[in-house]
Amino acid sequence: MTRFSTNSVASEGAPLLGLRENWRQFWLLVLINAFVGTMVGLERTVLPLLAEHEFGLASRSAALSFIATFGVVKALTNLVAGRIGDAWGRKNVLLLGWVFAIPVPFMIMLAPSWGWVVAANILLGINQGLAWSTTVIMKIDLVGPRQRGLATGLNEFAGYVAVAVAALLSGAIASRYGLRPEPFYLGVGATVAGLTLTLLFVKDTGAHVREEVRLLENSPRTAAGAGIRQSPRQVFAMATWRDPALATASHAGLVNNLNDGVVWGLFPLFFAAAGLSLREIGFLAFIYPVTWGVCQLWTGVVSDRWGRKTLIVSGMVLQGAALIAVAFTNRLFAWTIASACLGLGTAMVYPTLLAVIGDVAHPASRGSAVGAYRFWRDAGYAIGAIFAGILADKWGIEPAIAWVGALTVATGILVAVRLPETRPG
């Protein structure tokens, strides 16, 4: 793994790297990732309540089983998405992701038992692993090394603003028409739009990867050994324990999504038990991801200019403090402020961790590196659902949320100790 910066001139006939040079494809991929985010945002408000009210699941562990299943499947899919994208082409993987999304809203709308919902989340996990991973990899391919933070920030902005809007709309629709089927009509529309745009208009970014490899290998500013590529197995080992930057980013990403799984699974139940209406729960489910999404427009650019490490450390600590505040307050206003702080902290961390991976990974191994990182990051959903479900069943929802907040603060301290600064130049 090598950190590098390139300023070389593109070879004749080769594509130029940069957001301005590739703006049409870049913004098309931003739009497509918004449809990807819509698919998972539909579940943020409705599904935990559906488990309790329509399927009678009193156990928190059982109710959170759909998140655990989603997390395991998405993590494993992330691991292979980058590899097959490197081998088969990014566009083909993105198309495949949309194919897996087609049955999801129909399975939830028609589900006669909770097992159908869990099965739908298996397909949703595959969709998210293939489609979201591929859109972010393609954006990194297009912009080159100087604008990675901006590229990942815009990608995550689109995805999580869409998550927020879908959570808000599904809550509003459910409060008027019921928990199903009407809220899931949005998923049908998102699938049709995403699949159609990908099939007709998206172009593969393989030529951009090859040009970045050429620039890297010919740049006089490239460090010794920069041409070395890693096998997928070596990349996974780097992202798991060997490389301080990749492994620490993977650890921080896992804990980030662990607490996101808690927000997804326990917050609606926690707020409902406190007497909030479906509209109020939907509003809180909106505030967190919309703050997360919008602030990534700022945090991605800031990490390109000021560096990655400070943002990640500060963001992890802010997330943990916000979770603890949710657990120990009992007012809609306080929960709104805490949810916004949680979203801001996540925005500081999320695109910046992806930028770290882009800084360190060789471009020819980028898909495998992003896949390995996203494997560990999205394993956090499963670990968080299981961990929080057990804690909530044993001690209650408030202690479960507070313990996860403390773990998040501890992870911020670990990042401060172990993560090197990776920003190019």
Secondary structure, DSSP 4 states (H G I P E B T S, - for coil): -------PPPPTTPPPPSTTTTHHHHHHHHHHHHHHHHHHHHHHHHHHHHHHHTS----HHHHTHHHHHHHHHHHHHHHHHHHHHHHH-HHHHHHHHHHHHTTHHHHHHH-SSHHHHHHHHHHHHHHHHHHHHHHHHHHHHHH-GGGHHHHHHHHHHHHHHHHHHHHHHHHHHHHHH-SSSGGGHHHHHHHHHHHHHHHHH----HHHHHHHHHHHHH-TTSPTTTT----HHHHHHIIIIISHHHHHHHHHHHHHHHHHHHHHHHHHHHHHHTT--HHHHHHHHHHHHHHHHHHHHHHHHHHHHH-SHHHHHHHHHHHHHHHHHHHT---HHHHHHHHHHHHHHHHHHHHHHHHHHHHHS-GGGHHHHHHHHHHHHHHHHHHHHHHHHHHHHHH-HHHHHHHHHHHHHHHHHHHHHHPPP----
